Amino acid sequence: MILIRSPINISLSRKLLYSSLIFILGVILGLFSKMLETPQSISLPYFLEIFDLRNFFSRMGVWIFLAVVISMYSKSPIRSALNVFLFFAGMVGSYFLYTVLVAGFFPKSYMMIWIVMTVISPFLAFVCWYAKGKGIIAISISTIIFMFISRQTFAFGFWYFDIMNILEFLLWIATIFVLYQSPKQIIKVLSIGLLLFFLTAQTNLFWGML
């Protein structure tokens, strides 16, 4: 059996604390992102308005990044799966409860997309946890993560290459630090990840549709 990464055991009280905080974070961010979409419910200072937070939180990049961070810094693959599920459950639950109870409408098709994402998130998180390990499997997982983040950050075509959102570009840079383990490892991840990005930039992957 190939040992990619070893789990770290922590006390039950710390497990409950960390998972509860992650769930609460999801609830807060879900409410915040929905309130940003409802201009009359929240007024942002000008210096925050220029960052276009409404568009930023409505895209997939920030949620992929947060899920990757939660999964990779959890203490085991099982904890990773649980924590990411709780995060998405809190975020999606608070977002759509606010939508239905406060905003007064029921976006069924959009809601189903996020419910499916929440259901599959533990399986993806379980795999992502191993990106912080050693060997070719860990590098391969990191490469795929980096490719997906790059797809959310850049628009690439035959005659153009653009940064889609400055905040997502900052997340792209932060992702490099999150994935970093050694100079040799990160060079492989960046090189292969960017190659995959350019090769798939014109394909309609699920992540690119949201």
Helices and strands as residue ranges (DSSP letters): H 12-37, G 39-41, H 46-49, H 53-58, H 61-72, H 77-98, I 99-103, H 108-128, G 129-132, H 136-153, E 154-156, E 161-163, H 166-179, H 183-200, H 206-209
